[in-house]
């Protein structure tokens, strides 16, 4: 894993090396092992290296071909690079290193950018500068595991692995996009087609883009998409064998490394399955890590992780932590660069920090829920199929109306989401499921927002792109529509962003076997009634994993990787949060109705309504403003106690 950045000046003026170094070196945790810089007139490339394969100087970047007509900076891992290297060597290409980076260079020469992206399998974000064509190519992996931001004002293009890097290079003069703020409060993350700063874009997963000295703004082109329409008719036992074999191959591909490798083991189905597969194919014990927190005893899954460790014979470590969460909030918000409101970012941060003391690469169970239908929304979709016998007037009118009323009065956003999803699926209004908020639903946002913020939104709908995804999904059932929605939105914007930032902040590479392209495309061909049999989420995958680990690990209630923020907001964080969110500076931003906000805090403190997600999102947003807009707070400082 690495950090990449670059500048292309279309005015013909030379790139300032000092500016490029500032961009590069604010990402030192992404690449503490080496640094590189290339400045040639109006083009500059920067790189920070975390050495994983071929630790020698031969892996230094920026890297070029033999005549230096093609240069690359690259972040990620290409898992099929040994096979591609053999193919390229047979075609006459010569290699001087054992790195996958060099495979990308020669692959571009041999197949062009489209052919290269279609052939490589892994997680990646890279930039290729073609000297002769005066073109810059940007590319990102199929699912968005590795980030790539860019800014283009017509005079110059800047790109980077982190938003902070662009913010620093542009002198912090970027303006906030109010629609991004609205999207953040709607879903507590900002999606892949938008950024908190106006003018900054994220290259979409599964796309490459062309720009250059003589070109305009980057034009993204899609090289990969997934279909849920090509279902296969296999028996359950055949599906079990097929998934078992594909998962084993996915794990094998992710064991190539010249550094210590291990795995996160939560004791859940997905991480247990990954660890069991690692134990099957490795000739030494798997290094596994389970973290317990003194402040999250209700989420403690160590007993299940121990059972898996005993069954697989892993070299198991339990790490018990009791950190000062309040003090680290500015650093956490700083690392994400834009507001990110998934509170499980906190335990993910500390798990990565602890594991990095022992390994440089960690396999994770991320992706099992997204590929094999592990969330409640899939169960709601499945149940809607089974309850199609309900009379149409109830399905199509009464239930959606009741769900809409519930969204305004539900004690938690989660209850509103579950009931609303079932009602809309049952009514056949699948696209409306995408409009269900998991944070501040529309009735809450209308009361929270100031008149000026509402005017600046100009009718913007934060659910529009999500609804388009569902409308365009090609699967035959509501379950397939839900799979497409989460794969294209929640996965890259929430789950993969969380994993990338948490691990890269501690120079740890995370690899996700369940997001292997072959395995994911296999899962897309599995019928809904096999994935969610009799309403049991992830039913097929559980059968696969139950052959490898104790059944009581597999068939138990699903636990989330959360933290008790709701309790903290009523207890020792109560006054801190209140003083921060109702401070004079917060009010001067003119974003919110401060009287209504005070009422929300009072309702939560009194236990009348559970506003934990909503308050958490506002806390993150306020700290973000103080870091990136006011610049009155530094990331190494604790969150202010007013």
C-alpha positions as CSV (number, residue, x, y, z in Angstrom):
1,X,0.0,0.0,0.0
2,X,1.1,3.5,-0.7
3,X,0.1,7.1,-1.1
4,X,0.2,8.7,-4.6
5,X,-0.2,12.3,-5.8
6,X,0.5,14.4,-8.8
7,X,0.1,17.8,-10.6
8,X,-0.4,18.5,-14.3
9,X,-0.1,22.2,-15.3
10,X,-2.0,23.0,-18.5
11,X,-0.6,26.5,-18.7
12,X,2.9,25.1,-19.5
13,X,4.4,26.4,-16.3
14,X,6.7,24.1,-14.3
15,X,5.3,22.2,-11.3
16,X,6.6,23.5,-7.9
17,X,8.5,20.6,-6.3
18,X,8.0,22.0,-2.8
19,X,4.2,22.0,-3.3
20,X,4.3,18.4,-4.5
21,X,6.4,17.3,-1.6
22,X,3.8,18.9,0.8
23,X,1.1,16.8,-0.9
24,X,3.2,13.7,-0.7
25,X,4.5,13.9,2.8
26,X,1.1,14.6,4.5
27,X,0.5,10.9,3.6
28,X,3.6,9.5,5.3
29,X,1.6,6.9,7.2
30,X,0.4,5.4,3.9
31,X,4.0,4.9,2.9
32,X,6.7,5.2,5.7
33,X,9.3,3.0,3.9
34,X,10.3,5.1,0.9
35,X,9.5,8.3,-0.9
36,X,9.8,9.4,-4.5
37,X,9.3,12.5,-6.7
38,X,9.3,13.1,-10.4
39,X,9.1,16.7,-11.8
40,X,9.5,17.2,-15.5
41,X,8.3,20.6,-16.5
42,X,4.5,20.8,-16.3
43,X,4.1,17.3,-14.8
44,X,4.9,16.1,-11.3
45,X,4.3,12.8,-9.6
46,X,4.8,11.9,-5.9
47,X,4.8,8.6,-4.1
48,X,5.1,7.3,-0.5
49,X,5.8,3.5,-0.3
50,X,4.7,0.9,2.2
51,X,6.9,-2.1,1.0
52,X,5.0,-5.4,0.8
53,X,6.4,-7.3,-2.2
54,X,10.0,-7.0,-3.2
55,X,11.3,-4.8,-0.4
56,X,14.4,-3.8,-2.4
57,X,15.0,-0.4,-4.0
58,X,13.8,-1.9,-7.3
59,X,10.3,-1.2,-6.1
60,X,11.0,2.6,-5.9
61,X,8.3,4.9,-7.4
62,X,7.6,6.8,-9.5
63,X,8.6,3.9,-11.8
64,X,9.3,4.0,-15.5
65,X,9.6,1.7,-18.5
66,X,13.0,1.1,-20.2
67,X,13.1,4.4,-22.2
68,X,11.2,6.4,-19.6
69,X,8.3,7.2,-21.9
70,X,5.8,5.8,-19.4
71,X,5.8,6.6,-15.7
72,X,3.5,5.3,-12.9
73,X,2.6,6.0,-9.3
74,X,0.5,3.2,-7.8
75,X,-1.2,2.3,-4.6
76,X,-2.5,-1.2,-4.0
77,X,-2.0,-4.9,-4.7
78,X,-2.5,-6.8,-8.0
79,X,-3.2,-10.4,-6.9
80,X,-2.8,-12.0,-10.3
81,X,0.4,-10.2,-11.2
82,X,2.5,-13.4,-11.4
83,X,0.3,-14.8,-14.2
84,X,0.2,-11.5,-16.0
85,X,4.0,-11.2,-15.7
86,X,4.4,-14.6,-17.4
87,X,2.1,-13.5,-20.2
88,X,4.0,-10.2,-20.7
89,X,7.4,-12.0,-20.6
90,X,6.2,-14.3,-23.3
91,X,5.3,-11.2,-25.4
92,X,8.9,-9.9,-25.1
93,X,8.8,-7.6,-22.1
94,X,11.7,-7.5,-19.7
95,X,11.5,-7.0,-16.0
96,X,14.0,-5.7,-13.5
97,X,12.0,-6.2,-10.2
98,X,9.5,-8.6,-8.6
99,X,6.9,-5.9,-8.1
100,X,3.4,-5.8,-9.4
101,X,4.0,-2.1,-10.2
102,X,6.2,-3.1,-13.2
103,X,3.5,-5.4,-14.4
104,X,1.2,-2.4,-14.7
105,X,3.7,-0.4,-16.7
106,X,4.3,-3.2,-19.3
107,X,0.7,-4.2,-19.2
108,X,-0.2,-0.6,-20.3
109,X,2.3,-0.8,-23.1
110,X,0.9,-4.1,-24.3
111,X,-2.8,-3.8,-23.8
112,X,-3.6,-0.1,-23.3
113,X,-5.4,1.3,-20.3
114,X,-8.8,-0.5,-21.0
115,X,-7.2,-3.9,-21.6
116,X,-5.0,-3.5,-18.5
117,X,-7.8,-2.6,-16.2
118,X,-9.9,-5.4,-17.4
119,X,-7.1,-8.0,-16.8
120,X,-5.8,-7.0,-13.4
121,X,-7.5,-8.3,-10.2
122,X,-6.9,-6.6,-6.9
123,X,-7.2,-3.3,-5.1
124,X,-5.6,-0.3,-6.7
125,X,-5.5,3.3,-7.6
126,X,-2.8,4.5,-10.0
127,X,-1.8,7.3,-12.4
128,X,0.1,6.6,-15.6
129,X,1.9,9.5,-17.4
130,X,2.4,8.7,-21.1
131,X,5.2,11.1,-22.1
132,X,4.8,10.7,-25.9
133,X,1.0,11.1,-25.9
134,X,1.1,13.9,-23.3
135,X,-1.7,12.0,-21.5
136,X,-2.4,11.2,-17.9
137,X,-4.5,8.1,-17.1
138,X,-6.1,7.7,-13.7
139,X,-7.6,4.3,-12.7
140,X,-9.4,2.8,-9.7
141,X,-10.3,-0.7,-8.7
142,X,-13.7,-2.3,-9.3
143,X,-15.2,-1.8,-5.9
144,X,-13.4,1.4,-4.6
145,X,-11.1,-0.3,-2.1
146,X,-8.4,2.3,-2.8
147,X,-9.3,6.0,-2.9
148,X,-8.4,8.5,-5.6
149,X,-9.4,12.2,-5.4
150,X,-8.8,14.8,-8.1
151,X,-9.3,18.5,-8.6
152,X,-9.4,20.3,-12.0
153,X,-10.0,24.0,-12.6
154,X,-9.0,24.0,-16.2
155,X,-5.5,25.4,-15.5
156,X,-4.2,22.5,-13.5
157,X,-5.1,19.0,-12.4
158,X,-4.2,17.7,-9.0
159,X,-4.8,14.1,-7.8
160,X,-4.1,12.3,-4.6
161,X,-4.9,9.3,-2.4
162,X,-6.2,11.7,0.3
163,X,-8.5,14.7,0.3
164,X,-6.2,16.4,2.9
165,X,-3.4,16.3,0.4
166,X,-5.4,18.3,-2.2
167,X,-6.6,20.7,0.5
168,X,-3.1,21.5,1.6
169,X,-1.9,21.9,-2.0
170,X,-4.7,24.4,-2.7
171,X,-4.0,26.4,0.4
172,X,-7.2,25.4,2.1
173,X,-9.2,27.7,-0.2
174,X,-11.8,25.2,-1.3
175,X,-15.5,26.0,-0.7
176,X,-17.9,23.6,1.0
177,X,-20.6,22.0,-1.1
178,X,-23.8,22.3,0.8
179,X,-25.3,19.4,-1.0
180,X,-22.5,17.2,0.3
181,X,-23.4,18.4,3.8
182,X,-27.0,17.4,3.2
183,X,-25.9,14.0,1.9
184,X,-23.7,13.4,4.9
185,X,-26.5,14.1,7.3
186,X,-28.9,12.0,5.3
187,X,-26.7,8.9,5.4
188,X,-23.7,9.9,7.7
189,X,-21.3,9.5,4.8
190,X,-20.7,11.3,1.5
191,X,-21.2,9.1,-1.6
192,X,-18.7,8.5,-4.4
193,X,-20.2,11.0,-6.8
194,X,-19.7,13.9,-4.5
195,X,-17.1,15.5,-2.2
196,X,-17.4,17.9,0.7
197,X,-15.4,20.4,-1.2
198,X,-16.8,21.9,-4.4
199,X,-14.7,21.1,-7.4
200,X,-13.1,18.0,-5.9
201,X,-14.2,14.6,-7.3
202,X,-13.6,11.0,-6.4
203,X,-12.8,8.7,-9.4
204,X,-15.7,6.2,-9.4
205,X,-15.0,2.6,-8.6
206,X,-14.5,0.5,-11.7
207,X,-13.5,3.4,-13.9
208,X,-10.5,5.0,-15.5
209,X,-10.2,8.6,-16.8
210,X,-8.1,10.4,-19.3
211,X,-6.7,13.9,-19.2
212,X,-3.4,15.6,-20.1
213,X,-1.6,18.7,-21.2
214,X,-3.9,19.1,-24.2
215,X,-7.1,17.6,-22.7
216,X,-9.9,18.9,-20.7
217,X,-11.2,17.7,-17.3
218,X,-10.9,13.9,-16.8
219,X,-13.6,11.9,-18.5
220,X,-14.3,8.7,-16.5
221,X,-15.0,5.6,-18.5
222,X,-16.4,2.4,-16.9
223,X,-14.4,-0.8,-17.5
224,X,-16.4,-3.1,-15.0
225,X,-19.9,-3.6,-13.7
226,X,-21.6,-6.5,-12.1
227,X,-24.8,-8.1,-13.2
228,X,-27.4,-9.9,-11.0
229,X,-29.4,-11.2,-13.9
230,X,-27.4,-14.3,-14.8
231,X,-28.7,-16.7,-12.2
232,X,-27.5,-20.3,-12.2
233,X,-29.6,-23.4,-11.2
234,X,-27.4,-25.5,-8.8
235,X,-28.3,-27.6,-5.8
236,X,-27.5,-26.2,-2.4
237,X,-24.6,-28.7,-2.0
238,X,-23.2,-27.7,-5.4
239,X,-23.4,-24.0,-4.3
240,X,-21.6,-24.8,-1.1
241,X,-18.7,-26.5,-2.9
242,X,-18.5,-23.7,-5.5
243,X,-18.3,-21.0,-2.9
244,X,-15.9,-23.0,-0.7
245,X,-13.5,-23.4,-3.7
246,X,-13.7,-19.8,-4.8
247,X,-13.1,-18.5,-1.2
248,X,-10.1,-20.7,-0.9
249,X,-8.7,-19.3,-4.2
250,X,-9.4,-15.8,-3.0
251,X,-7.5,-16.3,0.2
252,X,-4.5,-17.9,-1.6
253,X,-4.2,-14.9,-3.8
254,X,-3.9,-12.6,-0.8
255,X,-1.1,-14.5,0.9
256,X,1.6,-13.1,-1.4
257,X,3.8,-10.9,0.8
258,X,7.4,-10.4,1.9
259,X,6.3,-9.0,5.3
260,X,4.5,-10.5,8.3
261,X,0.8,-11.3,7.5
262,X,-2.1,-12.1,9.8
263,X,-5.9,-11.6,10.1
264,X,-8.5,-9.8,12.1
265,X,-10.7,-12.3,13.9
266,X,-13.9,-10.9,15.4
267,X,-15.6,-14.2,16.0
268,X,-18.2,-13.5,13.3
269,X,-19.1,-15.6,10.3
270,X,-17.0,-13.7,7.8
271,X,-13.7,-13.2,9.6
272,X,-14.0,-16.8,11.0
273,X,-14.4,-18.1,7.4
274,X,-11.3,-16.2,6.2
275,X,-9.1,-17.4,9.1
276,X,-10.3,-21.0,8.6
277,X,-9.4,-20.8,4.9
278,X,-6.0,-19.3,5.7
279,X,-5.3,-22.2,8.2
280,X,-6.3,-24.7,5.4
281,X,-3.8,-23.4,2.9
282,X,-0.9,-22.0,5.0
283,X,2.0,-24.2,6.3
284,X,2.3,-22.2,9.5
285,X,-0.2,-21.0,12.2
286,X,-2.2,-18.0,11.2
287,X,-1.5,-14.9,13.3
288,X,-5.0,-13.7,14.5
289,X,-6.0,-10.6,16.4
290,X,-9.1,-9.9,18.5
291,X,-9.5,-6.7,20.3
292,X,-11.7,-6.1,23.3
293,X,-12.6,-2.7,24.7
294,X,-13.2,-1.9,28.3
295,X,-15.9,0.5,27.2
296,X,-17.7,-1.9,24.9
297,X,-18.3,-5.0,27.1
298,X,-21.7,-5.5,25.5
299,X,-20.0,-6.0,22.1
300,X,-17.3,-8.4,23.3
301,X,-17.0,-11.3,21.0
302,X,-13.7,-12.7,22.3
303,X,-15.2,-16.0,23.4
304,X,-16.3,-16.8,19.9
305,X,-12.9,-15.7,18.5
306,X,-11.2,-18.0,20.9
307,X,-13.3,-21.0,19.7
308,X,-12.2,-20.3,16.1
309,X,-8.6,-19.8,17.1
310,X,-8.7,-23.2,18.9
311,X,-10.3,-25.0,16.0
312,X,-7.9,-23.5,13.4
313,X,-4.7,-23.6,15.6
314,X,-4.0,-20.0,15.1
315,X,-1.3,-18.0,16.9
316,X,-4.0,-15.9,18.7
317,X,-3.6,-12.6,20.5
318,X,-6.3,-10.8,22.4
319,X,-5.7,-7.1,22.9
320,X,-7.7,-5.3,25.6
321,X,-7.9,-1.6,25.1
322,X,-9.3,1.3,27.1
323,X,-8.5,4.4,25.1
324,X,-9.4,8.0,25.6
325,X,-11.8,8.3,22.7
326,X,-12.6,12.0,23.2
327,X,-9.0,13.0,22.9
328,X,-8.4,11.2,19.6
329,X,-11.5,12.5,17.8
330,X,-9.7,15.4,16.0
331,X,-7.0,13.0,14.7
332,X,-9.7,10.6,13.5
333,X,-11.7,13.3,11.7
334,X,-8.5,14.7,10.2
335,X,-7.5,11.3,8.7
336,X,-10.8,11.0,6.8
337,X,-10.5,14.4,5.3
338,X,-14.3,14.9,4.9
339,X,-17.0,14.3,7.4
340,X,-17.5,10.5,8.1
341,X,-20.1,9.6,10.5
342,X,-19.9,5.8,11.0
343,X,-19.0,5.5,14.7
344,X,-17.5,2.0,14.1
345,X,-14.5,3.9,12.7
346,X,-13.3,4.2,16.3
347,X,-12.9,0.5,17.1
348,X,-11.6,-0.1,13.6
349,X,-8.9,2.5,14.3
350,X,-7.8,0.8,17.5
351,X,-7.9,-2.7,16.0
352,X,-5.6,-1.6,13.2
353,X,-3.3,0.2,15.6
354,X,-2.9,-2.9,17.7
355,X,-2.4,-5.3,14.9
356,X,0.3,-3.2,13.3
357,X,2.6,-3.9,16.2
358,X,2.8,-7.5,15.0
359,X,2.0,-7.6,11.2
360,X,2.1,-5.4,8.1
361,X,-0.7,-7.2,6.2
362,X,-4.0,-8.3,7.7
363,X,-6.8,-10.2,6.0
364,X,-10.3,-9.2,7.0
365,X,-13.9,-10.5,6.7
366,X,-15.2,-7.3,4.9
367,X,-17.4,-8.0,2.0
368,X,-19.2,-11.2,3.2
369,X,-22.4,-9.3,4.1
370,X,-22.4,-7.3,0.8
371,X,-21.8,-10.3,-1.5
372,X,-23.8,-13.0,0.4
373,X,-26.8,-10.9,1.7
374,X,-25.9,-10.5,5.4
375,X,-27.9,-7.4,6.4
376,X,-31.4,-6.9,7.6
377,X,-32.3,-5.0,4.4
378,X,-31.9,-8.3,2.5
379,X,-34.2,-10.1,4.9
380,X,-36.7,-7.4,4.4
381,X,-36.5,-7.8,0.7
382,X,-36.8,-11.6,0.9
383,X,-39.9,-11.3,3.2
384,X,-41.5,-9.0,0.8
385,X,-41.3,-11.7,-1.9
386,X,-43.0,-14.1,0.5
387,X,-45.8,-11.7,1.5
388,X,-46.9,-10.8,-2.0
389,X,-50.2,-12.4,-1.1
390,X,-51.2,-9.4,1.0
391,X,-54.0,-7.5,-0.7
392,X,-52.8,-4.7,-3.0
393,X,-54.5,-1.8,-1.2
394,X,-52.6,-2.7,2.0
395,X,-49.3,-3.4,0.2
396,X,-49.3,-0.4,-2.1
397,X,-51.0,2.3,0.0
398,X,-51.5,1.6,3.7
399,X,-48.0,0.1,4.6
400,X,-46.0,2.8,2.7
401,X,-48.1,5.5,4.4
402,X,-47.5,3.9,7.8
403,X,-43.8,3.7,7.1
404,X,-43.7,7.4,6.2
405,X,-45.3,8.3,9.5
406,X,-43.0,6.1,11.4
407,X,-39.9,7.8,10.0
408,X,-41.0,11.0,11.7
409,X,-41.6,9.5,15.1
410,X,-39.5,6.3,15.3
411,X,-37.4,6.2,18.5
412,X,-34.3,5.1,16.4
413,X,-33.3,5.6,12.8
414,X,-32.7,1.8,12.6
415,X,-36.3,0.9,13.4
416,X,-37.5,3.4,10.8
417,X,-35.1,2.0,8.2
418,X,-36.2,-1.7,8.8
419,X,-39.9,-1.1,8.7
420,X,-39.7,1.4,5.8
421,X,-37.6,-1.1,3.7
422,X,-40.1,-3.9,4.2
423,X,-43.1,-1.7,3.4
424,X,-41.6,-0.3,0.2
425,X,-40.3,-3.7,-1.0
426,X,-43.8,-5.2,-0.4
427,X,-45.4,-2.4,-2.3
428,X,-43.1,-3.0,-5.2
429,X,-41.6,0.5,-4.8
430,X,-38.1,-0.8,-4.6
431,X,-36.5,2.5,-5.6
432,X,-38.0,4.1,-2.5
433,X,-35.9,1.9,-0.3
434,X,-32.9,3.9,-1.5
435,X,-34.5,7.0,-0.1
436,X,-34.7,5.7,3.5
437,X,-32.3,7.7,5.7
438,X,-30.1,6.0,8.3
439,X,-29.4,9.3,10.1
440,X,-31.3,12.6,9.6
441,X,-34.5,11.7,7.7
442,X,-36.3,14.5,5.8
443,X,-38.7,15.5,8.6
444,X,-35.8,15.9,11.0
445,X,-33.6,17.7,8.4
446,X,-36.4,20.2,7.6
447,X,-36.6,21.2,11.3
448,X,-32.8,21.2,11.8
449,X,-31.7,23.2,8.7
450,X,-31.6,27.0,8.7
451,X,-33.4,28.8,6.0
452,X,-30.1,29.8,4.3
453,X,-29.0,26.1,4.2
454,X,-32.3,25.1,2.7
455,X,-32.1,27.7,0.0
456,X,-28.5,26.7,-0.9
457,X,-29.7,23.1,-1.5
458,X,-32.0,24.4,-4.3
459,X,-34.1,21.2,-4.3
460,X,-31.2,18.8,-4.1
461,X,-32.2,15.2,-3.3
462,X,-29.5,13.2,-1.5
463,X,-31.3,9.9,-2.4
464,X,-31.4,10.6,-6.2
465,X,-28.3,8.7,-7.2
466,X,-29.2,5.8,-4.9
467,X,-32.6,5.6,-6.5
468,X,-31.1,5.6,-9.9
469,X,-28.9,2.7,-8.9
470,X,-31.8,0.6,-7.8
471,X,-33.9,1.5,-10.9
472,X,-31.0,0.4,-13.1
473,X,-30.1,-2.8,-11.3
474,X,-30.8,-5.8,-13.4
475,X,-31.5,-8.5,-10.8
476,X,-34.9,-10.4,-10.9
477,X,-35.8,-9.9,-7.2
478,X,-35.8,-7.2,-4.5
479,X,-32.9,-9.0,-2.9
480,X,-30.8,-8.4,-6.0
481,X,-31.8,-4.8,-6.1
482,X,-30.7,-4.4,-2.4
483,X,-27.4,-6.2,-3.2
484,X,-26.7,-3.7,-6.1
485,X,-27.6,-0.7,-3.9
486,X,-25.2,-1.6,-1.1
487,X,-22.4,-2.7,-3.4
488,X,-22.5,0.6,-5.2
489,X,-23.1,3.0,-2.3
490,X,-22.6,1.7,1.3
491,X,-19.6,-0.5,0.4
492,X,-17.3,2.1,-1.2
493,X,-18.5,5.2,0.7
494,X,-18.8,3.7,4.2
495,X,-17.3,0.2,4.8
496,X,-14.2,0.4,2.4
497,X,-13.5,4.0,3.3
498,X,-13.5,3.0,7.0
499,X,-11.1,0.1,6.5
500,X,-8.7,2.0,4.2
501,X,-8.4,5.0,6.5
502,X,-8.2,3.0,9.8
503,X,-5.5,0.7,8.4
504,X,-3.5,3.2,6.4
505,X,-3.3,5.6,9.3
506,X,-1.2,2.9,11.0
507,X,0.7,1.7,7.9
508,X,-1.2,-1.5,7.8
509,X,-2.4,-3.2,4.6
510,X,-5.9,-4.7,4.7
511,X,-6.9,-7.4,2.2
512,X,-10.5,-8.6,1.8
513,X,-10.9,-12.1,0.3
514,X,-14.7,-11.8,0.1
515,X,-14.3,-8.9,-2.3
516,X,-12.3,-11.0,-4.8
517,X,-13.8,-10.4,-8.3
518,X,-14.2,-14.1,-9.1
519,X,-16.0,-14.8,-5.8
520,X,-18.2,-11.7,-6.0
521,X,-19.2,-12.5,-9.5
522,X,-20.0,-16.0,-8.5
523,X,-22.2,-14.7,-5.7
524,X,-24.1,-12.5,-8.1
525,X,-25.3,-15.7,-9.9
526,X,-26.8,-17.2,-6.8
527,X,-30.6,-17.0,-6.6
528,X,-32.1,-14.9,-3.8
529,X,-33.8,-17.9,-2.2
530,X,-30.5,-19.6,-1.8
531,X,-28.7,-16.6,-0.3
532,X,-31.5,-15.8,2.1
533,X,-33.2,-19.2,2.7
534,X,-36.3,-19.0,4.8
535,X,-35.5,-15.5,5.8
536,X,-32.1,-16.3,7.3
537,X,-29.5,-13.7,6.1
538,X,-26.3,-15.1,4.6
539,X,-27.7,-18.7,4.8
540,X,-25.5,-20.2,2.1
541,X,-22.3,-18.6,3.4
542,X,-23.1,-19.9,6.9
543,X,-23.3,-23.4,5.5
544,X,-19.8,-23.0,4.0
545,X,-18.3,-21.6,7.1
546,X,-20.0,-24.1,9.4
547,X,-17.9,-26.9,7.9
548,X,-14.8,-25.1,9.0
549,X,-15.5,-23.6,12.5
550,X,-17.8,-24.5,15.5
551,X,-21.5,-24.1,14.5
552,X,-22.3,-22.0,17.5
553,X,-20.0,-19.4,16.1
554,X,-21.9,-19.4,12.9
555,X,-25.5,-19.7,14.0
556,X,-25.8,-16.9,16.6
557,X,-27.2,-13.4,16.6
558,X,-25.2,-11.0,14.5
559,X,-23.3,-8.3,16.4
560,X,-22.3,-5.0,15.0
561,X,-18.8,-3.5,15.6
562,X,-20.2,-0.4,17.4
563,X,-19.5,1.8,20.3
564,X,-21.9,3.1,23.0
565,X,-22.1,6.7,21.8
566,X,-25.7,6.9,22.8
567,X,-24.7,6.2,26.4
568,X,-21.8,8.6,26.3
569,X,-24.0,11.4,25.0
570,X,-26.2,10.9,28.1
571,X,-23.2,10.4,30.5
572,X,-19.7,11.8,30.6
573,X,-19.8,13.4,27.1
574,X,-23.1,15.1,27.7
575,X,-22.0,18.6,28.6
576,X,-18.9,18.4,26.3
577,X,-21.1,17.7,23.3
578,X,-23.7,20.2,24.3
579,X,-21.2,23.0,24.8
580,X,-19.5,22.2,21.5
581,X,-22.6,21.9,19.3
582,X,-24.4,24.9,20.9
583,X,-21.3,27.1,21.0
584,X,-21.3,30.6,19.6
585,X,-18.9,29.5,16.8
586,X,-21.2,26.7,15.8
587,X,-24.2,29.0,15.7
588,X,-22.3,31.5,13.5
589,X,-22.0,29.0,10.8
590,X,-25.6,29.6,10.0
591,X,-26.3,25.9,9.1
592,X,-28.8,24.9,11.8
593,X,-31.8,25.9,13.8
594,X,-30.0,26.1,17.2
595,X,-33.2,26.0,19.2
596,X,-34.3,22.8,17.5
597,X,-30.8,21.3,17.9
598,X,-30.9,22.1,21.7
599,X,-34.3,20.2,21.8
600,X,-32.7,17.2,20.1
601,X,-29.9,17.1,22.7
602,X,-32.4,17.4,25.6
603,X,-34.6,14.6,24.2
604,X,-31.6,12.3,24.0
605,X,-30.3,13.2,27.4
606,X,-33.7,12.5,28.9
607,X,-34.0,9.2,27.2
608,X,-37.1,10.2,25.3
609,X,-35.7,9.7,21.8
610,X,-32.5,7.9,20.7
611,X,-30.7,10.5,18.6
612,X,-27.3,8.8,18.9
613,X,-26.6,8.6,15.1
614,X,-27.8,12.2,14.6
615,X,-25.8,13.7,17.4
616,X,-22.7,11.8,16.4
617,X,-22.9,13.1,12.8
618,X,-23.2,16.7,14.1
619,X,-20.2,16.2,16.5
620,X,-18.1,14.9,13.6
621,X,-19.2,17.8,11.4
622,X,-18.4,20.4,14.0
623,X,-14.9,19.0,14.7
624,X,-14.4,18.8,10.9
625,X,-15.2,22.5,10.5
626,X,-12.8,23.5,13.3
627,X,-10.0,21.5,11.6
628,X,-10.5,22.4,7.9
629,X,-12.5,25.6,7.8
630,X,-11.8,27.6,11.0
631,X,-8.3,26.0,11.4
632,X,-8.6,26.6,15.2
633,X,-8.0,22.9,16.0
634,X,-5.0,20.7,15.2
635,X,-5.4,17.0,14.7
636,X,-2.9,16.2,17.5
637,X,-5.0,18.2,20.0
638,X,-7.9,16.7,21.9
639,X,-11.4,17.7,21.1
640,X,-12.2,21.0,22.9
641,X,-14.0,20.9,26.2
642,X,-15.8,24.3,26.4
